[in-house]
């Protein structure tokens, strides 16, 4: 089966990372990938698997007639058996591609976002959600990477008929405990000896709420915790004034370390004491939580998306946008004996290996694609059927 994946972009992001991991798993199916925006770093990772990567070369907010004509031509040339959209813009483009195609094709949507509060979303995203809800009966399946995300989107009008949850998967051989990672992390980022190391791996964005984490670390340090915070992600290679100024004004120079997005996270993440994700909204299934747990690193996360389900007893979950609760969680984790944190990390890794190994998740995607194609072909012979994914379920 030939599958065309249409995604908004191929940068450092959760959806891009998950798509790349699926491509790296290989399998019997033939895949090609189309990015609406110019290809980013994930494109080379996918291309290294021998998979063709195309791009419409669009600019954000710009979808002119040329892009639509180019989309139609690419789909005709690729001649897929199934189209799989990723993220809101990618899903809409996938639906349009199927509409423009001269052949009848099955369609899958993939949603990687949660919406605890619609008011937090931009006007553009709210309009995308409305349009998507109107046409959500079209796909043969709507894949969510989080249970919370499915509930929230169906409450906004998304069709519940063929929604299902497929979680993110993790390479538990690459993301694994490594005693040597502590020295590597110190060499790479300049950690001081004996400090409690906290890392936040996420692009700089209000959704990620790194400003609150900085405040919580400052409060925890004022209460005696010897903490160093590492902020890693796109935007921190040249931190904007809204976060650089408060850090300079209220933190000692060596208490916050920053760098841009990195592709070597698996190498140094096991050398961190605690991974923190302070997101205010938007997370579905945050990849970095699974990656940290796979490395044996306990986590603190806000209760957004499926974070609480992922963390379980292998860290702490606090309310979103609650600085005091986040501070107390940092203090509690810093006060734990190292042996207790290590035991927490080992239990977390065991759960990731058991429930979220990428090979198992990739197999579910393969089964889903086959079921969608089979049900689509059956509907062409016998007419629409109820419960189109009965074989997959």
Secondary structure, DSSP 8 states (H G I E B T S, - for coil): -EEEEEES--SSSHHHHHHHHHHHH--SSEEEEEEEE---HHHHHHHTTT-EEEEEEE-TT---HHHHHHHHHHHHHH--SEEEEEHHHHHHHHHHHHHH-SS--EEEEEE-B--S-GGGS-HHHHHHHHHHHHTTTSSSEEEES-HHHHHHHHHTT---TTEEE----B-TTTS---TTHHHHHHHHH---TT-EEEEEES-S-GGG-HHHHHHHHHHHHHTT--EEEEEESTT-TT--HHHHHHHHHHS-TTTEEEE---S-HHHHGGG-SEEEE---S-BSS-HHHHHHHHTT--EEEES-TTHHHHHTTSEEEE-TT-HHHHHHHHHHHHHS-HHHHHHHHHHHHHHHHHH-BHHHHHHHHHHHHHHHHHHHHHHHHH---SSTTTTT-
